[in-house]
Amino acid sequence: MSEKGDRSATVTDEVLQSFETHRRELCAYAYRMLGSSFEAEDAVQETFTRAWKSYDGFEGRSSLRSWLYKITTNVCLDMLDGPQRRARPMDLSGPSTPDSQLPAPEPDYVWVEPIPNGLAFGADPAEAASAKDTLRLAFVAAVQHLPASQRAILIMREVLRFSASETADMLEVSPASVNSALQRARATMSKVQEKSTVSDAFSETDEQQRKLVDDFVKAFESYDMTALTDLLKADVALSMPPFPLWVSGPENVAAFMLGTGQACRNSRLIPLAGANGQPAFGHYKPSDEEPGLWTPWSITVLELDGSTISGLNFFLDTEKLFPLFGLPMEYREN
């Protein structure tokens, strides 16, 4: 390779590496916008493609970070060109009785999906702590109620802390338009979030939270419904996307687990590095065909409220989600 070619390759590597340093925060932003971890990854990849193609025209009039956010916003707005919004089962209907028949599953584009912590958080603990609250499932679902441009403005201003002028530049509107849209977005969010499940940020250093999670694993794997219900908040919600069914309350959760959900008996929960800033597990159920073999059942994400569990989220699309979380498609105990 010629010296000119060597320099060109070096410049290419340096530019691409400068993009990569922003991958996680851009993925978190796109996830908040889109409600899908897979679409968020696609959006970031498309952002980098567009950024590379137009890099010669980037004159440094803004920071590289702001420029990439501007491109990511445009990518997300293109992807949100339609009326469909992602939701959680509790956003679509009231709770079901625990003996309800399972309804037909809905397509994956209906649901807010979980995102692995590793896709959304950097190595900086302070940065991760500040991001967790706005990656909660309830927050992401609430944001989906906003029109796409308001969604972008709310996230840029209140989550990412861009100024009104920076946000206006990225969206190519006036600062007055940004402030007006932000007020409308806040009003909508205040109404929607009144109905949202409350969850605390999870910290591995919080001994009470760690004990709560450990006690849940013990109760669930032993299928001890008495011990399990003692850990649950009075208005706990259990959901299982892609089924548009959910149940509320410890007694109803126990009845559901002993009825429709009894296939979960003797399950194994494999701890993950977390999802949406919350404790998460790869959930395997016993195989019907081979003793000693467990097969994928769900990515299970807990929501915590003080000393109780306020949400049990079982995401059943294991063919997509287990590879995303780096999990094998079978589990065997040694």
ZIQUIGI-V528855 format. One record per residue. N is the residue number from 1. RES is the residue in three letters. PHI is phi in radians with two decimals (999 if undefined). Layout:
n	res	phi
N	RES	PHI
N	RES	PHI
This chain:
n	res	phi
1	MET	999
2	SER	-1.23
3	GLU	-1.08
4	LYS	-1.10
5	GLY	-1.15
6	ASP	-1.08
7	ARG	-1.11
8	SER	-1.11
9	ALA	-1.14
10	THR	-1.12
11	VAL	-1.07
12	THR	-1.02
13	ASP	-1.07
14	GLU	-1.14
15	VAL	-1.13
16	LEU	-1.10
17	GLN	-1.17
18	SER	-1.13
19	PHE	-1.15
20	GLU	-1.04
21	THR	-1.11
22	HIS	-1.86
23	ARG	-1.02
24	ARG	-1.13
25	GLU	-1.18
26	LEU	-1.19
27	CYS	-1.13
28	ALA	-1.10
29	TYR	-1.09
30	ALA	-1.11
31	TYR	-1.14
32	ARG	-1.07
33	MET	-1.22
34	LEU	-1.80
35	GLY	1.32
36	SER	-2.35
37	SER	-1.19
38	PHE	-1.23
39	GLU	-1.16
40	ALA	-1.11
41	GLU	-1.08
42	ASP	-1.09
43	ALA	-1.12
44	VAL	-1.17
45	GLN	-1.10
46	GLU	-1.16
47	THR	-1.04
48	PHE	-1.14
49	THR	-1.12
50	ARG	-1.14
51	ALA	-1.13
52	TRP	-1.13
53	LYS	-1.15
54	SER	-1.87
55	TYR	-1.11
56	ASP	-1.09
57	GLY	-1.59
58	PHE	-1.40
59	GLU	-1.81
60	GLY	1.27
61	ARG	-1.24
62	SER	-2.30
63	SER	-1.23
64	LEU	-1.02
65	ARG	-1.05
66	SER	-1.08
67	TRP	-1.11
68	LEU	-1.16
69	TYR	-1.11
70	LYS	-1.08
71	ILE	-1.15
72	THR	-1.05
73	THR	-1.06
74	ASN	-1.09
75	VAL	-1.08
76	CYS	-1.12
77	LEU	-1.10
78	ASP	-1.09
79	MET	-1.26
80	LEU	-1.67
81	ASP	-1.37
82	GLY	3.06
83	PRO	-1.42
84	GLN	-1.15
85	ARG	-2.18
86	ARG	-1.37
87	ALA	-2.60
88	ARG	-1.89
89	PRO	-0.94
90	MET	-1.27
91	ASP	-1.44
92	LEU	-1.81
93	SER	-2.83
94	GLY	-1.32
95	PRO	-1.16
96	SER	-1.66
97	THR	-1.36
98	PRO	-1.14
99	ASP	-1.70
100	SER	-1.12
101	GLN	-1.18
102	LEU	-1.15
103	PRO	-1.30
104	ALA	-1.13
105	PRO	-1.16
106	GLU	-1.69
107	PRO	-1.06
108	ASP	-1.12
109	TYR	-1.25
110	VAL	-1.33
111	TRP	-1.84
112	VAL	-1.18
113	GLU	-1.76
114	PRO	-1.35
115	ILE	-2.22
116	PRO	-1.08
117	ASN	-0.93
118	GLY	-1.13
119	LEU	-1.45
120	ALA	-2.00
121	PHE	-1.97
122	GLY	-1.46
123	ALA	-1.37
124	ASP	-1.34
125	PRO	-1.03
126	ALA	-1.14
127	GLU	-1.13
128	ALA	-1.11
129	ALA	-1.08
130	SER	-1.27
131	ALA	-1.49
132	LYS	-1.02
133	ASP	-1.08
134	THR	-1.62
135	LEU	-1.92
136	ARG	-1.01
137	LEU	-0.98
138	ALA	-1.13
139	PHE	-1.18
140	VAL	-1.08
141	ALA	-1.14
142	ALA	-1.12
143	VAL	-1.07
144	GLN	-1.14
145	HIS	-1.28
146	LEU	-1.52
147	PRO	-1.00
148	ALA	-0.97
149	SER	-1.19
150	GLN	-1.12
151	ARG	-1.02
152	ALA	-1.08
153	ILE	-1.15
154	LEU	-1.05
155	ILE	-1.17
156	MET	-1.10
157	ARG	-1.42
158	GLU	-1.72
159	VAL	-1.78
160	LEU	-1.55
161	ARG	1.11
162	PHE	-1.25
163	SER	-1.25
164	ALA	-1.08
165	SER	-1.22
166	GLU	-1.10
167	THR	-1.11
168	ALA	-1.06
169	ASP	-1.12
170	MET	-1.18
171	LEU	-1.69
172	GLU	1.01
173	VAL	-2.32
174	SER	-1.48
175	PRO	-0.99
176	ALA	-1.10
177	SER	-1.13
178	VAL	-1.07
179	ASN	-1.14
180	SER	-1.16
181	ALA	-1.14
182	LEU	-1.10
183	GLN	-1.08
184	ARG	-1.15
185	ALA	-1.13
186	ARG	-1.06
187	ALA	-1.11
188	THR	-1.13
189	MET	-1.10
190	SER	-1.12
191	LYS	-1.28
192	VAL	-1.19
193	GLN	-1.26
194	GLU	-1.06
195	LYS	-1.72
196	SER	-1.42
197	THR	-1.17
198	VAL	-1.40
199	SER	-2.53
200	ASP	-1.50
201	ALA	-1.12
202	PHE	-1.69
203	SER	-2.29
204	GLU	-1.10
205	THR	-1.50
206	ASP	-1.51
207	GLU	-1.09
208	GLN	-1.11
209	GLN	-1.16
210	ARG	-1.06
211	LYS	-1.13
212	LEU	-1.03
213	VAL	-1.17
214	ASP	-1.06
215	ASP	-1.14
216	PHE	-1.09
217	VAL	-1.04
218	LYS	-1.07
219	ALA	-1.15
220	PHE	-1.23
221	GLU	-1.18
222	SER	-1.53
223	TYR	0.95
224	ASP	-1.61
225	MET	-1.22
226	THR	-1.14
227	ALA	-1.13
228	LEU	-1.16
229	THR	-1.14
230	ASP	-1.13
231	LEU	-1.63
232	LEU	-1.70
233	LYS	-1.20
234	ALA	-1.01
235	ASP	-1.92
236	VAL	-0.92
237	ALA	-2.09
238	LEU	-1.95
239	SER	-2.36
240	MET	-2.50
241	PRO	-0.95
242	PRO	-1.61
243	PHE	-1.47
244	PRO	-1.45
245	LEU	-2.19
246	TRP	-2.61
247	VAL	-2.20
248	SER	-2.28
249	GLY	1.73
250	PRO	-0.98
251	GLU	-1.14
252	ASN	-1.20
253	VAL	-1.07
254	ALA	-1.09
255	ALA	-1.10
256	PHE	-1.14
257	MET	-1.12
258	LEU	-1.53
259	GLY	-1.96
260	THR	-0.98
261	GLY	-1.60
262	GLN	-1.18
263	ALA	-1.10
264	CYS	-1.39
265	ARG	-1.01
266	ASN	1.16
267	SER	-1.25
268	ARG	-2.19
269	LEU	-1.95
270	ILE	-1.75
271	PRO	-1.07
272	LEU	-1.88
273	ALA	-1.28
274	GLY	1.99
275	ALA	-2.44
276	ASN	0.96
277	GLY	1.32
278	GLN	-2.12
279	PRO	-1.10
280	ALA	-2.55
281	PHE	-2.48
282	GLY	-1.48
283	HIS	-1.80
284	TYR	-1.95
285	LYS	-1.91
286	PRO	-1.09
287	SER	-1.23
288	ASP	-1.38
289	GLU	-1.94
290	GLU	-2.44
291	PRO	-1.07
292	GLY	1.46
293	LEU	-2.02
294	TRP	-2.04
295	THR	-2.05
296	PRO	-1.04
297	TRP	-2.14
298	SER	-2.88
299	ILE	-1.60
300	THR	-1.83
301	VAL	-2.08
302	LEU	-1.61
303	GLU	-2.10
304	LEU	-1.94
305	ASP	-2.43
306	GLY	1.09
307	SER	-1.68
308	THR	-2.27
309	ILE	-1.75
310	SER	-1.76
311	GLY	-2.57
312	LEU	-2.12
313	ASN	-1.98
314	PHE	-1.91
315	PHE	-1.65
316	LEU	-1.61
317	ASP	-1.40
318	THR	-1.23
319	GLU	-1.10
320	LYS	-1.53
321	LEU	-1.42
322	PHE	-1.11
323	PRO	-1.07
324	LEU	-1.04
325	PHE	-1.61
326	GLY	1.24
327	LEU	-1.79
328	PRO	-1.26
329	MET	-1.54
330	GLU	-2.70
331	TYR	-2.38
332	ARG	-2.28
333	GLU	-1.46
334	ASN	-1.21
